[in-house]
Amino acid sequence: MQVLGSMPIRMAFLGPKGTYGERAAKEMIRLEQISDAELVPCTGLRSVVDHVADGRCEAAVVPVENSVEGGVTASLDALWSHPDLCIRRALVLPIRHALLSSGSIESVTEVLSHPQALAQCSGWLATHLPQALQLPTTSTAEAARMVKGSRFRAAIADRSVGELQGLEELAFPVNDVVGNRTRFLLLHRGERLRGGQLASLAFSLHRNAPGALIEALQAIAGLGLNMSRIESRPSKRELGEYVFFVDVELPTSGADVVLTKLQTLLSPLCEHLADFGAYPSSEFN
């Protein structure tokens, strides 16, 4: 199996410099003990995944789930489009947003940020800036870059971006939930890991009929596996047809055997089954 830490690698992340994705990528490099890495900023999560899928990068880091807003749909859809990719590691990162600007909070009429960040701060914005127009951007760091020099615009981003862009910190924290966290995945091409705390799969069913999904879930339960996450996404082929993303917790021993059994049970029930492998999960404090 290819060891990421043994060779120079390019790692894609959602840019520009200063995003939570960059912070997650740096921590992934540390955890994987990669001595020679080049971080490659990308515009849009689909582009991040495409960079590793087509070989422009050896690895990529994407957010997949937020504790407040749920699944990151752009990442899930991109993963389903590239079932040959596998997950090397998961990292849970605390998210603490700041309101950044070149002006004062009284003069702010527009607030820019990534749609997920705007949603995570919707309560605070409704209370403190109810009249401000909320404008989506490709990333939190891009929002900070765009408001630099403006007296009426503010960005929601990590407070470190304020220092990078020379912005004033008008308020911190502005996220509605103190325990706001996002789970990031390290993706790569190559052989799948067969040991770790979690395994991720995605599947579409042969038929849209009563009990079809229950059969698939019973296969998981029958092996004594705890399903820690399930999420559905439209198949984009017809209304009412869905793709299901599932995470299962693995036993400390015999994970490879259990995963093989699970795939054997699921395969007859599924039109398409994507196995993204098993992997460890860490928390960053």
Secondary structure, 3 states (H helix, E strand, C coil): CCCHHHCCEEEEEECCCCCHHHHHHHHHHHHCCCCCEEEEEECCHHHHHHHHHCCCCCEEEEEEEECCCEECHHHHHHHHHCCCEEEEEEEEEECCEEEEECCCHHHCCEEEECHHHHHHCHHHHHHHCCCCEEEECCCHHHHHHHHCCCCCEEEEEEHHHHHHHCCEEEECCCCCCCCCEEEEEEEEECCCCCCCCEEEEEEEECCCCCCHHHHHHHHHHHCCCEEEEEEEEECCCCCCCEEEEEEEECCCCCHHHHHHHHHHHHHHHEEEEEEEEEECEEECC
